[in-house]
């Protein structure tokens, strides 16, 4: 029986501002889901994980993990899970707080 591998994307949160980011084909981080690179190849996924680990060690990102996606006929990606659909759509809270905002 052949094993079907589901394509996955690597995601994280950028430490400088908390933004959701995605690993690109060039193994850089982008805050645009459209820039994400997906793969179902175990060797390439291992490379995603190595890049993510290096970025965590370098204190660039935190909370890295792979999540499954569907690849549409036009090449665009669609997250398969509800959490990732929400994260890929952008912030769900106001982003207009001043930089000096302090919690009492």
GUDOMI-580046 format. One record per residue (C-alpha): residue in one letter; y negated, x, z; residue number from 0. Coordinates in pm, 1 decimal, decimal comma. Example, Ala and Ser with C-alpha at 12.3 -4.5 7.8 and 13.67 -1.06 7.14 Angstrom:
BEGIN
@type = A	north = 450,0	east = 1230,0	up = 780,0	seq = 0 $
@type = S	north = 106,0	east = 1367,0	up = 714,0	seq = 1 $
END
This chain:
BEGIN
@type = X	north = 0,0	east = 0,0	up = 0,0	seq = 0 $
@type = X	north = -340,0	east = 142,0	up = -99,6	seq = 1 $
@type = X	north = -610,0	east = 166,4	up = 164,3	seq = 2 $
@type = X	north = -947,1	east = 24,2	up = 64,8	seq = 3 $
@type = X	north = -1241,1	east = 210,9	up = 209,9	seq = 4 $
@type = X	north = -1559,6	east = 16,1	up = 276,4	seq = 5 $
@type = X	north = -1884,9	east = 195,8	up = 185,7	seq = 6 $
@type = X	north = -2095,3	east = 294,2	up = 484,9	seq = 7 $
@type = X	north = -2450,6	east = 406,3	up = 556,6	seq = 8 $
@type = X	north = -2566,6	east = 633,2	up = 840,9	seq = 9 $
@type = X	north = -2849,8	east = 500,3	up = 1054,0	seq = 10 $
@type = X	north = -3040,7	east = 616,3	up = 1361,6	seq = 11 $
@type = X	north = -3372,5	east = 583,6	up = 1538,5	seq = 12 $
@type = X	north = -3638,9	east = 848,7	up = 1480,3	seq = 13 $
@type = X	north = -3743,8	east = 1006,0	up = 1809,9	seq = 14 $
@type = X	north = -4110,7	east = 1051,4	up = 1718,1	seq = 15 $
@type = X	north = -4178,3	east = 678,2	up = 1687,0	seq = 16 $
@type = X	north = -3852,1	east = 487,1	up = 1739,0	seq = 17 $
@type = X	north = -3836,7	east = 366,1	up = 1378,0	seq = 18 $
@type = X	north = -3501,6	east = 273,6	up = 1227,5	seq = 19 $
@type = X	north = -3408,2	east = 537,8	up = 968,9	seq = 20 $
@type = X	north = -3132,2	east = 582,2	up = 713,0	seq = 21 $
@type = X	north = -2967,3	east = 891,7	up = 570,7	seq = 22 $
@type = X	north = -3049,5	east = 950,7	up = 203,8	seq = 23 $
@type = X	north = -2855,2	east = 1120,4	up = -74,5	seq = 24 $
@type = X	north = -3059,2	east = 1436,7	up = -5,3	seq = 25 $
@type = X	north = -2949,7	east = 1421,1	up = 362,5	seq = 26 $
@type = X	north = -3303,0	east = 1345,0	up = 478,8	seq = 27 $
@type = X	north = -3407,7	east = 1044,9	up = 688,2	seq = 28 $
@type = X	north = -3601,8	east = 752,0	up = 542,5	seq = 29 $
@type = X	north = -3739,9	east = 442,1	up = 710,9	seq = 30 $
@type = X	north = -3669,6	east = 247,3	up = 390,4	seq = 31 $
@type = X	north = -3324,9	east = 87,3	up = 370,1	seq = 32 $
@type = X	north = -3352,8	east = 100,0	up = -9,9	seq = 33 $
@type = X	north = -3340,9	east = 482,3	up = 16,7	seq = 34 $
@type = X	north = -3010,5	east = 481,3	up = 208,2	seq = 35 $
@type = X	north = -2708,1	east = 645,9	up = 51,2	seq = 36 $
@type = X	north = -2371,4	east = 475,8	up = 91,9	seq = 37 $
@type = X	north = -2026,6	east = 622,5	up = 51,9	seq = 38 $
@type = X	north = -1665,6	east = 524,5	up = 110,6	seq = 39 $
@type = X	north = -1534,8	east = 879,4	up = 64,8	seq = 40 $
@type = X	north = -1402,3	east = 1026,5	up = 390,4	seq = 41 $
@type = X	north = -1527,9	east = 1375,7	up = 304,7	seq = 42 $
@type = X	north = -1879,0	east = 1250,3	up = 231,8	seq = 43 $
@type = X	north = -1879,5	east = 1035,6	up = 547,4	seq = 44 $
@type = X	north = -1785,0	east = 1346,6	up = 746,1	seq = 45 $
@type = X	north = -2088,2	east = 1513,7	up = 588,8	seq = 46 $
@type = X	north = -2305,8	east = 1220,9	up = 698,9	seq = 47 $
@type = X	north = -2176,3	east = 1266,6	up = 1052,6	seq = 48 $
@type = X	north = -2240,6	east = 1642,5	up = 1046,2	seq = 49 $
@type = X	north = -2597,4	east = 1588,2	up = 923,9	seq = 50 $
@type = X	north = -2654,2	east = 1323,1	up = 1191,3	seq = 51 $
@type = X	north = -2519,5	east = 1549,5	up = 1466,3	seq = 52 $
@type = X	north = -2749,5	east = 1830,0	up = 1353,9	seq = 53 $
@type = X	north = -3047,9	east = 1589,9	up = 1358,5	seq = 54 $
@type = X	north = -2956,8	east = 1473,8	up = 1710,9	seq = 55 $
@type = X	north = -2928,4	east = 1832,7	up = 1830,3	seq = 56 $
@type = X	north = -3264,9	east = 1905,8	up = 1667,8	seq = 57 $
@type = X	north = -3416,9	east = 1606,1	up = 1846,6	seq = 58 $
@type = X	north = -3514,6	east = 1437,3	up = 1521,2	seq = 59 $
@type = X	north = -3311,0	east = 1118,5	up = 1569,9	seq = 60 $
@type = X	north = -3101,6	east = 943,7	up = 1833,3	seq = 61 $
@type = X	north = -2830,4	east = 677,9	up = 1830,5	seq = 62 $
@type = X	north = -2665,4	east = 768,9	up = 1501,4	seq = 63 $
@type = X	north = -2381,6	east = 557,6	up = 1364,2	seq = 64 $
@type = X	north = -2222,1	east = 444,9	up = 1039,4	seq = 65 $
@type = X	north = -2222,3	east = 79,6	up = 935,9	seq = 66 $
@type = X	north = -2052,7	east = -103,1	up = 647,2	seq = 67 $
@type = X	north = -2241,5	east = -223,5	up = 343,2	seq = 68 $
@type = X	north = -2168,3	east = -403,3	up = 19,1	seq = 69 $
@type = X	north = -2288,8	east = -249,4	up = -305,9	seq = 70 $
@type = X	north = -2433,2	east = -506,5	up = -545,0	seq = 71 $
@type = X	north = -2389,3	east = -488,4	up = -923,5	seq = 72 $
@type = X	north = -2744,1	east = -348,8	up = -956,3	seq = 73 $
@type = X	north = -2661,7	east = -69,1	up = -707,9	seq = 74 $
@type = X	north = -2859,7	east = -214,9	up = -419,0	seq = 75 $
@type = X	north = -2704,0	east = -219,7	up = -73,6	seq = 76 $
@type = X	north = -2652,3	east = -518,2	up = 155,5	seq = 77 $
@type = X	north = -2563,4	east = -465,0	up = 522,6	seq = 78 $
@type = X	north = -2248,1	east = -655,2	up = 617,8	seq = 79 $
@type = X	north = -2333,4	east = -708,5	up = 984,5	seq = 80 $
@type = X	north = -2602,2	east = -932,0	up = 1131,8	seq = 81 $
@type = X	north = -2745,1	east = -650,8	up = 1346,7	seq = 82 $
@type = X	north = -2791,4	east = -428,4	up = 1043,3	seq = 83 $
@type = X	north = -2943,5	east = -707,4	up = 834,5	seq = 84 $
@type = X	north = -3205,6	east = -749,8	up = 1107,8	seq = 85 $
@type = X	north = -3265,6	east = -373,8	up = 1145,8	seq = 86 $
@type = X	north = -3299,3	east = -321,9	up = 770,3	seq = 87 $
@type = X	north = -3561,8	east = -598,3	up = 744,2	seq = 88 $
@type = X	north = -3803,3	east = -408,9	up = 970,2	seq = 89 $
@type = X	north = -3948,9	east = -455,6	up = 1318,0	seq = 90 $
@type = X	north = -3905,0	east = -795,0	up = 1481,0	seq = 91 $
@type = X	north = -4196,8	east = -743,3	up = 1719,7	seq = 92 $
@type = X	north = -4564,3	east = -672,9	up = 1666,6	seq = 93 $
@type = X	north = -4645,5	east = -316,8	up = 1569,1	seq = 94 $
@type = X	north = -5019,0	east = -351,7	up = 1632,1	seq = 95 $
@type = X	north = -5023,6	east = -223,7	up = 1992,2	seq = 96 $
@type = X	north = -5274,9	east = 57,9	up = 2044,8	seq = 97 $
@type = X	north = -5126,8	east = 406,1	up = 2077,3	seq = 98 $
@type = X	north = -5265,8	east = 430,1	up = 2430,8	seq = 99 $
@type = X	north = -5097,5	east = 106,4	up = 2544,2	seq = 100 $
@type = X	north = -4970,1	east = 143,8	up = 2899,7	seq = 101 $
@type = X	north = -4735,1	east = -80,8	up = 3090,9	seq = 102 $
@type = X	north = -4866,7	east = -164,2	up = 3436,7	seq = 103 $
END
